[in-house]
C-alpha cells in the first residue's frame, strides 16, 4: 500500500475530502488524488512535479493497487468516458472498444491477484482524442516472469489474422481465456507491449501494454 490518499470532489464550491485505504469512490465530477508517498514508475509522462492525479471527462489516470474491485471501479469510469466522448451512432463501437479495454485491465488485475508476493503497483492512463482511444498500462511483474510473458506476446505477434481467428474459435469452445486474442483481433487498432528491466532490482520488472483504437474509422 502507498498509505492514505485524498480524494477531493469539486462541484461548484462544494469540496469534500475522503481519506481511504483501499476503496475508491468515483463520480463524473473532477477528482484529484494526492498520495502521501509516491510510487515510482519507469515513465515520467504521468508522474510530473505535481502530486495530484486528475480524472476528467476525457481522460483518466489511475495509480495504485489493482485487484478485481479496483479494476471494476476504474472500468466503470472508463465506460462513462467512452459513452460521453465517443460521438458515434453505432453503439457496438463503444461495446467492442470497452470489451477489449476490460480484457486488458482485468488481465493485469488477475496477474496481481494470483501472485503470492503481490505486486499491486499499477498505472492506467486513458485518453480520448482525435477520434482515437489511447490506453496504456504499466504493471510490476516478478523477476523470471518476463521470459514466459515474452513468449506469449511474441507468439501472438507472429500469428496472422486467420490464425488468431482459429485460436479464438477453439478457445471459445474450450472455455479458455480469450482476452489477448480479442485485443489482437480488434480492427483498426494497434496493440503494443514491452518489458522494461529495472537495474539493481532483484524482485521485479515492468510490463507496459498499450492499446490505440481508431474508433473514427470503425464508426464509419
Buried (B, 14 or more C-beta within 10 A) or exposed (E): EBEEBBBBBEEEEEEEEEEEEEEBEBEEBEBBBBBEEEBEBEEEEBBEEEEEBEBEEEBBBBBBBBBEEBBBBBBEBBBBBBEEBBEBEEEEBBEBBBBBBBBBBBBBBBBBEEBEEEBBBBBBBBBBEEBBBBBBBBBBBBEEBBEEBBEEBEEBEEBEEEEBEEBBEEBEEEEEEBBBBBBBBBEBBEBEBEBBEBEEEEEBBBBBBBBBBBBBEBBE
